[in-house]
Amino acid sequence: MTESANAATGVAGLDDILGGGLTPHRLYLLEGMPGSGKTTLAFQFLLEGVRRGEPVLYVTLSETAEEIRAVAASHGWSVDGIAIRELVPSEQALEAGEQYTVFHPSEVELSDTTKRILDDVDKLKPARIVFDSLSELRLLAGNPLRYRRQILALKQFFAGRRCTVVLLDDLTAAEHDLQVQSIAHGALLLEHTMPAFGPPRRRLSVTKFRGREFRAGYHDYQIRRGGLEVYPRLVASEHRQESSRERLESGVEGLDKLIGGGLERGTSTLVQGAAGTGKSTLCALFCARAAERGERSALFIFDESANTLFSRLDGLGIPLRKHVESGIVQVQPIDPAELSPGEFVHAIRRAVEGHRARIVVIDSLNGYLNSMPDEKFLVIQLHELLNYLGQRGVASVLVAAQHGLMGAQMYAPVDASYLADSVVLLRYFEAEGEVRQALSVIKMRGGEHERTIREFSMRGGRITVGEPLRDYRGVFTGVPEKRPKL
C-alpha cells in the first residue's frame, strides 16, 4: 500500500462515507455499546487487509481467542491470515502494587504481558491492528491521566511502524470521556435503539476525521451474516446529471391527455385517493407500458403482496407478471417493521443505478410513514429522495391512500402534494344509483395539462378513462348534481 492510498475498511458503504476509506498508518477509535457490531466491523477491516496481502493482528483484552474465532465462524469467515493474540494481565499485575495499569508505574517500561504482545508486533510487522477493547485498559489505569498516557504510549509505539490501528471501546464507563477521541486521528460511533415494535434500529456517525472530507450525519446499517451493511445518507446534490424531458405514455388515451402526454422524466407524481380507487393499478400501467418500450422500472410495495398485485393486474389485462419474470420490471415488497429508512433509500438507489430503472413507484406513502419514527423526518428524507430521482432522470410515482371514502372530509396522513411536481386525484362519486370513480390532474409544474374531471373505470378486464364529466358538478364532493340540459 502506498502512502497516498486509502486503507479500505471492507465495508463498501462505510468507505463511501469516508471518501474511500481510512487514512493509512493512523490510530482510530471505534465506539459503540455492546452488541452494536464493533467486533464484526473490526473483522471486516482485518479481512480486507488479508485480501490485499497485508499482515494483520487482532489483540483481544476481553474475550478469548476461541470466542473471537466463533464470531468469525458465525459470519462464515475464515480466520486464516489473521494473527489473534490474547492480552491477559499477568498474575503480578493483579497484586496491590500493580493493579492500576498494564504498564509498570514508571509508565516507560511495559508489563511482561504487554511486552510479549508488542514483541509479536515487531516480529509480525502488521499493516493493520485491532485492539478489543479499551475498557480493560481504562479500568486497570485507575485514573484519566494514566489512561491517557497509556494510549499515547500505544500511539507512539505504532507511529513508526506504519500500522493502521483501530481501538474498540464498548462505552461501559459511567461517564463518556473524550480522552481517546482527542488522541485518535478519527472516531466512529455505532448506535442502536429499540423501537416500540420491530428489530433494533442501527445507525453510525463519523464524529471525527482529521484532514479529510467525509459525509457527516447519521447513516443506517444492519448486521447480517457476512458483516455490517452500511447505507450512506443520501445527498441528492452528489448525483446531478443531464436528462431528457421525454414523456412516458400510459397507452390509455384519456389518461395521457389528462397528464399532458404522459409522465415526464425527472419529475415526481403523487397519485392520491381513497382505498380501491385504482391508484396502484395506474402506477402498474405506466410500468408495463415502459416495459413494452424496453425500459426498466421498479415498484416498492408496502401494502399488498406481489401475488395479490399480479392477480389483480392479470384480470385487467396488464401483463406486469410477465415483465417481472423477464427481469425488466422489479417488484419488491417492503415490510416497514423490518426495513430501516436508510436501507429503503439504498434499495431505491440499487434499482436506479444497478437495475437502471427509469420509473420508480413507492406504493404507498402510508407504509413509508410507518417506517419512520416521526413525520418530519419522512418529509425531509422524501424531499432528498425525490431530488435524487429527478437528477437521475427518473420518473417517480408516489401513492398516498387518503382516509375516508367519499366527501370533503377525506385527508391524507402526510401532505406530500407540495413536494410532487404533479398530483393526480382519484375519487368515488355516486351517480344514477351506483358508485363510480373519477380522475383528474390538479397540479402539474412546468407543463400544460387537461383540467377536466374524467370518469375512470376498471371493468370487463380493461381500464377505461372516459370523456370529461361535463354533465355533473360537484363530482369530488361524492354526491354530484347533474346539470340540467338547456
C-alpha distance (Angstrom), angle and dihedral (degrees) to the residues before:
residue distance angle dihedral
M1 . . .
T2 3.82 . .
E3 3.79 123.3 .
S4 3.81 92.0 -106.7
A5 3.81 96.1 47.6
N6 3.80 120.8 100.5
A7 3.79 122.5 -117.9
A8 3.82 99.4 -124.7
T9 3.80 113.1 -141.8
G10 3.80 95.8 -144.0
V11 3.82 90.1 -116.4
A12 3.81 110.2 100.5
G13 3.81 95.4 -157.1
L14 3.80 93.0 49.5
D15 3.81 92.0 48.3
D16 3.81 87.7 52.6
I17 3.82 90.4 52.8
L18 3.82 91.4 48.1
G19 3.78 94.4 47.9
G20 3.80 94.8 -108.6
G21 3.80 104.3 -23.3
L22 3.79 139.8 -65.7
T23 3.79 124.7 -27.1
P24 3.83 102.0 -107.9
H25 3.82 125.6 -116.7
R26 3.80 94.1 27.3
L27 3.80 135.6 112.3
Y28 3.82 119.8 -110.6
L29 3.79 135.8 -172.3
L30 3.81 122.5 -140.4
E31 3.81 111.7 -168.4
G32 3.79 130.4 -173.8
M33 3.78 143.6 130.0
P34 3.82 118.0 -93.8
G35 3.80 108.8 -73.8
S36 3.80 95.8 26.6
G37 3.82 93.8 112.9
K38 3.82 103.4 -102.2
T39 3.82 95.3 137.6
T40 3.80 91.1 45.9
L41 3.81 92.2 51.7
A42 3.82 90.6 45.4
F43 3.81 90.1 54.1
Q44 3.80 91.5 49.8
F45 3.81 88.4 52.5
L46 3.82 91.2 52.3
L47 3.81 94.5 42.9
E48 3.80 88.9 54.2
G49 3.80 87.2 55.3
V50 3.81 90.6 50.6
R51 3.80 89.3 50.0
R52 3.82 88.6 54.5
G53 3.81 92.2 49.7
E54 3.82 95.5 -107.0
P55 3.82 125.2 142.9
V56 3.83 109.0 -116.1
L57 3.81 135.6 -172.1
Y58 3.81 133.6 -157.8
V59 3.81 114.2 -161.3
T60 3.79 114.1 -167.8
L61 3.80 121.9 -164.2
S62 3.80 98.3 169.3
E63 3.82 108.3 32.0
T64 3.75 133.6 46.4
A65 3.78 122.6 -109.8
E66 3.81 88.0 -112.2
E67 3.81 91.2 57.3
I68 3.80 90.8 48.4
R69 3.80 91.3 51.3
A70 3.82 89.4 50.0
V71 3.82 89.9 55.4
A72 3.81 89.5 52.7
A73 3.81 91.9 47.4
S74 3.82 91.3 52.1
H75 3.81 87.8 62.7
G76 3.79 94.0 44.0
W77 3.80 92.9 -109.4
S78 3.78 128.2 144.3
V79 3.82 116.4 -137.2
D80 3.80 91.1 -151.3
G81 3.79 106.7 132.5
I82 3.83 93.9 24.1
A83 3.79 115.6 105.1
I84 3.83 109.0 -147.3
R85 3.82 119.6 -161.5
E86 3.79 128.0 -178.5
L87 3.80 114.1 -141.2
V88 3.80 103.1 -157.5
P89 3.82 119.5 167.8
S90 3.77 112.8 -111.4
E91 3.81 121.1 -115.9
Q92 3.80 89.9 -103.0
A93 3.79 90.2 57.1
L94 3.82 89.1 62.5
E95 3.79 93.3 58.1
A96 3.78 120.3 103.1
G97 3.78 95.3 -102.0
E98 3.78 94.8 47.9
Q99 3.81 106.4 34.5
Y100 3.79 98.6 99.0
T101 3.80 99.9 64.3
V102 3.80 143.9 24.0
F103 3.79 84.8 -140.0
H104 3.80 123.0 69.3
P105 3.83 115.4 -99.3
S106 3.78 90.5 -100.0
E107 3.82 85.3 65.6
V108 3.81 87.8 -145.1
E109 3.80 102.1 77.2
L110 3.79 112.7 62.9
S111 3.79 122.7 -133.0
D112 3.80 117.5 -101.4
T113 3.82 93.1 -106.0
T114 3.81 95.2 47.3
K115 3.77 91.8 44.1
R116 3.80 91.3 55.6
I117 3.81 90.4 54.1
L118 3.78 93.0 47.7
D119 3.79 89.6 47.4
D120 3.82 86.1 56.9
V121 3.80 88.2 52.6
D122 3.79 90.3 54.6
K123 3.82 90.9 49.3
L124 3.82 97.2 43.6
K125 3.82 96.2 37.4
P126 3.84 92.5 -156.0
A127 3.78 121.2 -159.8
R128 3.83 91.0 -153.9
I129 3.80 128.5 35.9
V130 3.80 132.0 -179.9
F131 3.83 123.2 -163.6
D132 3.81 113.4 -161.1
S133 2.97 109.9 -143.5
L134 3.80 141.4 1.4
S135 3.82 94.2 -166.9
E136 3.81 91.8 85.1
L137 3.80 92.3 49.0
R138 3.79 90.3 49.7
L139 3.81 92.8 50.5
L140 3.79 94.5 46.6
A141 3.80 92.8 46.1
G142 3.79 90.8 61.6
N143 3.81 97.1 -159.8
P144 3.84 136.7 43.0
L145 3.81 94.9 -113.8
R146 3.80 94.7 55.8
Y147 3.81 91.1 41.9
R148 3.81 91.6 53.5
R149 3.80 90.5 48.7
Q150 3.79 90.3 51.8
I151 3.79 91.9 53.5
L152 3.80 91.1 46.1
A153 3.81 89.2 51.0
L154 3.81 90.0 53.0
K155 3.81 91.3 47.5
Q156 3.81 91.6 50.2
F157 3.80 91.7 46.3
F158 3.81 91.9 55.3
A159 3.82 96.4 36.9
G160 3.78 93.7 85.9
R161 3.80 96.4 37.7
R162 3.84 98.9 70.5
C163 3.81 93.1 -122.8
T164 3.78 129.0 151.0
V165 3.81 102.8 -140.9
V166 3.82 127.0 -163.5
L167 3.81 118.5 -167.9
L168 3.81 117.4 -162.0
D169 3.80 120.6 -147.5
D170 3.82 121.6 -175.1
L171 3.85 94.3 -162.2
T172 3.80 93.1 -126.7
A173 3.82 93.2 140.2
A174 3.79 115.6 111.2
E175 3.80 90.0 -121.5
H176 3.79 125.1 33.8
D177 3.79 105.2 -123.1
L178 3.79 123.4 -165.9
Q179 3.79 97.1 -146.9
V180 3.78 96.6 115.0
Q181 3.80 93.8 37.5
S182 3.78 89.8 59.8
I183 3.81 91.0 51.5
A184 3.82 99.4 40.5
H185 3.79 122.8 88.7
G186 3.80 89.9 -136.1
A187 3.81 139.5 2.5
L188 3.82 134.0 -155.8
L189 3.79 127.0 -167.0
L190 3.82 123.9 -153.8
E191 3.80 116.7 -161.7
H192 3.78 135.2 -179.4
T193 3.78 130.7 -175.5
M194 3.79 133.2 -172.4
P195 3.81 113.7 -126.7
A196 3.79 121.0 -153.1
F197 3.80 88.3 -100.7
G198 3.78 133.4 20.3
P199 3.81 135.4 19.4
P200 3.83 125.1 -36.5
R201 3.78 117.0 -70.4
R202 3.80 110.5 -132.8
R203 3.79 129.2 -163.6
L204 3.79 137.4 165.9
S205 3.77 135.0 -156.5
V206 3.79 135.5 -169.4
T207 3.80 103.9 -126.3
K208 3.80 95.6 -179.7
F209 3.80 138.5 8.4
R210 3.79 117.3 164.2
G211 3.79 119.7 -139.5
R212 3.81 96.5 -2.1
E213 3.77 138.4 93.6
F214 3.79 115.0 -126.0
R215 3.79 138.4 169.3
A216 3.78 104.9 -90.7
G217 3.79 126.8 -154.3
Y218 3.79 133.0 51.1
H219 3.80 123.0 -37.8
D220 3.81 123.0 -168.1
Y221 3.78 119.9 -128.2
Q222 3.80 139.9 176.2
I223 3.80 132.5 -149.0
R224 3.79 109.1 -134.3
R225 3.77 135.0 162.2
G226 3.78 100.4 -74.6
G227 3.79 96.7 38.0
L228 3.76 142.8 -78.7
E229 3.80 119.1 -19.7
V230 3.80 110.4 -158.2
Y231 3.82 123.6 -162.2
P232 3.82 110.2 -156.6
R233 3.78 116.2 -138.9
L234 3.80 109.5 -97.3
V235 3.82 115.3 -111.8
A236 3.80 107.6 -174.6
S237 3.82 94.7 -162.6
E238 3.82 89.5 67.5
H239 3.82 91.7 64.3
R240 3.79 105.3 54.5
Q241 3.78 115.4 145.8
E242 3.79 138.1 150.9
S243 3.80 118.2 -95.3
S244 3.78 137.8 172.2
R245 3.80 123.5 -107.0
E246 3.81 92.9 -133.4
R247 3.80 118.8 155.2
L248 3.81 119.7 -121.0
E249 3.80 109.7 -146.4
S250 3.79 126.1 -145.9
G251 3.79 94.7 -150.6
V252 3.83 91.1 -123.4
E253 3.80 106.9 110.5
G254 3.79 98.9 -150.2
L255 3.79 93.0 47.0
D256 3.79 93.6 49.2
K257 3.81 90.3 49.9
L258 3.79 90.3 53.4
I259 3.80 94.4 52.8
G260 3.78 96.9 42.9
G261 3.80 98.1 -100.1
G262 3.79 101.3 -36.5
L263 3.79 142.2 -51.1
E264 3.79 111.8 -34.4
R265 3.81 118.0 -129.7
G266 3.78 113.6 -110.6
T267 3.82 94.2 23.5
S268 3.79 134.1 103.8
T269 3.78 126.2 -129.3
L270 3.79 126.2 -162.5
V271 3.82 114.6 -152.5
Q272 3.78 107.1 -163.0
G273 3.78 133.0 178.9
A274 3.79 148.2 105.9
A275 3.79 122.7 -56.2
G276 3.82 112.1 -75.7
T277 3.80 97.6 18.0
G278 3.83 92.4 118.9
K279 3.81 103.6 -97.5
S280 3.82 96.0 138.4
T281 3.78 91.1 43.1
L282 3.81 91.9 55.7
C283 3.81 90.7 51.0
A284 3.81 92.3 49.1
L285 3.79 89.1 49.5
F286 3.82 91.8 60.4
C287 3.82 91.2 46.7
A288 3.81 93.4 49.9
R289 3.81 91.3 47.6
A290 3.83 90.5 49.8
A291 3.82 89.7 50.4
E292 3.81 89.9 55.2
R293 3.83 87.2 56.8
G294 3.82 89.7 50.3
E295 3.82 95.2 -105.7
R296 3.78 123.0 135.2
S297 3.79 127.2 -127.4
A298 3.79 139.8 176.1
L299 3.81 131.2 -145.6
F300 3.81 121.9 -162.0
I301 3.79 107.6 -164.0
F302 3.81 122.6 -166.8
D303 3.79 102.5 168.3
E304 3.81 108.9 48.0
S305 3.77 140.4 25.0
A306 3.79 122.4 -98.4
N307 3.83 91.6 -116.7
T308 3.80 91.9 54.2
L309 3.79 90.2 49.7
F310 3.82 93.0 48.7
S311 3.81 93.3 47.7
R312 3.78 92.3 50.8
L313 3.80 92.8 47.7
D314 3.82 92.7 46.4
G315 3.79 87.6 59.5
L316 3.81 90.1 55.3
G317 3.78 95.6 47.4
I318 3.82 95.0 -108.6
P319 3.85 106.1 138.0
L320 3.79 97.2 -153.3
R321 3.81 92.3 135.0
K322 3.82 90.5 60.6
H323 3.81 92.2 51.1
V324 3.81 91.9 48.5
E325 3.79 90.8 51.6
S326 3.81 90.1 50.6
G327 3.81 89.8 52.1
I328 3.79 97.5 -120.9
V329 3.83 92.2 109.4
Q330 3.80 123.6 45.0
V331 3.81 120.9 -154.4
Q332 3.79 114.4 -171.3
P333 3.83 119.2 -178.2
I334 3.82 110.4 -146.2
D335 3.79 126.3 -150.2
P336 3.83 104.5 -159.6
A337 3.81 91.3 -161.5
E338 3.82 91.0 60.4
L339 3.80 102.0 34.7
S340 3.80 124.4 72.6
P341 3.82 118.7 -142.3
G342 3.81 91.3 -113.4
E343 3.80 91.8 52.4
F344 3.80 90.3 49.7
V345 3.81 92.0 53.0
H346 3.81 88.5 47.4
A347 3.82 89.7 53.9
I348 3.81 89.6 53.5
R349 3.80 90.8 49.4
R350 3.82 89.8 52.0
A351 3.81 89.8 51.8
V352 3.81 92.0 50.5
E353 3.81 100.8 38.6
G354 3.81 99.3 30.5
H355 3.80 105.1 28.1
R356 3.86 91.4 32.1
A357 3.80 92.7 -134.2
R358 3.81 114.4 -173.4
I359 3.82 94.3 -170.5
V360 3.81 123.3 43.6
V361 3.81 120.8 -171.4
I362 3.82 123.9 -165.6
D363 3.80 107.9 -165.1
S364 2.92 104.4 -150.8
L365 3.80 138.9 7.0
N366 3.81 87.2 -163.9
G367 3.80 89.8 65.3
Y368 3.80 91.4 41.7
L369 3.80 89.4 53.3
N370 3.80 90.1 55.1
S371 3.81 89.7 58.1
M372 3.81 91.4 59.5
P373 3.79 126.5 74.4
D374 3.79 94.0 -143.2
E375 3.80 133.1 23.5
K376 3.82 94.6 -131.1
F377 3.81 90.2 61.7
L378 3.79 90.1 52.2
V379 3.79 92.5 55.1
I380 3.82 93.8 46.7
Q381 3.79 93.4 48.3
L382 3.78 92.6 42.4
H383 3.80 90.0 53.1
E384 3.82 90.8 53.4
L385 3.81 91.9 45.0
L386 3.82 93.6 51.5
N387 3.81 90.6 47.8
Y388 3.79 89.6 52.0
L389 3.81 93.2 49.2
G390 3.80 91.1 46.9
Q391 3.79 92.7 51.6
R392 3.81 89.4 50.3
G393 3.82 90.4 54.5
V394 3.82 93.0 -113.1
A395 3.80 122.5 147.1
S396 3.81 105.0 -134.6
V397 3.79 123.8 -161.3
L398 3.81 122.3 -164.0
V399 3.79 122.0 -165.4
A400 3.80 120.1 -152.7
A401 3.81 122.6 -176.2
Q402 3.79 112.1 -150.2
H403 3.78 123.2 -143.4
G404 3.80 113.0 -109.2
L405 3.79 131.5 25.8
M406 3.80 108.6 -118.6
G407 3.76 141.8 8.8
A408 3.77 137.8 36.8
Q409 3.82 95.2 -60.6
M410 3.81 94.1 76.5
Y411 3.80 116.3 118.4
A412 3.80 139.9 172.1
P413 3.84 121.8 -120.0
V414 3.81 89.6 -128.4
D415 3.79 127.1 21.7
A416 3.80 107.1 -131.4
S417 3.81 95.2 152.4
Y418 3.81 92.8 104.4
L419 3.83 90.6 54.1
A420 3.81 95.8 51.8
D421 3.80 122.8 81.8
S422 3.81 90.9 -145.3
V423 3.79 133.4 24.4
V424 3.81 122.9 -156.8
L425 3.79 115.0 -167.4
L426 3.82 125.4 -159.0
R427 3.79 123.1 -169.7
Y428 3.80 141.1 175.7
F429 3.78 115.9 -127.6
E430 3.78 134.4 179.2
A431 3.79 119.2 -124.9
E432 3.79 134.6 157.7
G433 3.79 94.3 -8.3
E434 3.80 98.5 -49.7
V435 3.80 140.5 85.0
R436 3.79 113.4 -112.2
Q437 3.78 135.9 177.1
A438 3.79 129.1 -119.7
L439 3.79 131.4 -163.0
S440 3.79 132.6 -161.9
V441 3.80 141.0 159.1
I442 3.79 108.2 -128.8
K443 3.81 99.1 175.0
M444 3.80 136.9 27.6
R445 3.77 124.0 162.8
G446 3.77 119.3 -142.9
G447 3.79 99.5 -0.8
E448 3.78 145.8 71.9
H449 3.78 119.0 -102.3
E450 3.76 137.2 170.9
R451 3.81 112.6 -94.2
T452 3.79 97.7 -159.4
I453 3.80 128.4 111.4
R454 3.79 113.1 -121.4
E455 3.79 131.4 -169.6
F456 3.80 113.5 -109.6
S457 3.79 120.3 -155.8
M458 3.81 136.2 -176.5
R459 3.78 101.7 -171.6
G460 3.78 138.9 127.7
G461 3.78 93.4 20.0
R462 3.80 94.6 -59.6
I463 3.80 143.0 86.2
T464 3.78 117.3 -120.8
V465 3.79 130.6 -174.3
G466 3.78 106.9 -166.3
E467 3.77 135.1 -158.4
P468 3.83 120.5 -65.8
L469 3.80 113.3 -72.7
R470 3.79 94.6 -119.6
D471 3.81 93.5 150.6
Y472 3.82 92.0 66.2
R473 3.77 136.5 61.2
G474 3.79 125.8 -164.9
V475 3.81 93.9 29.6
F476 3.81 93.1 152.2
T477 3.80 91.5 53.3
G478 3.81 86.8 70.4
V479 3.79 95.3 -122.9
P480 3.82 106.8 62.1
E481 3.77 127.7 -173.7
K482 3.76 120.7 -124.3
R483 3.78 111.9 -124.4
P484 3.78 113.8 -121.1
K485 3.79 114.1 -111.7
L486 3.77 113.4 -112.9
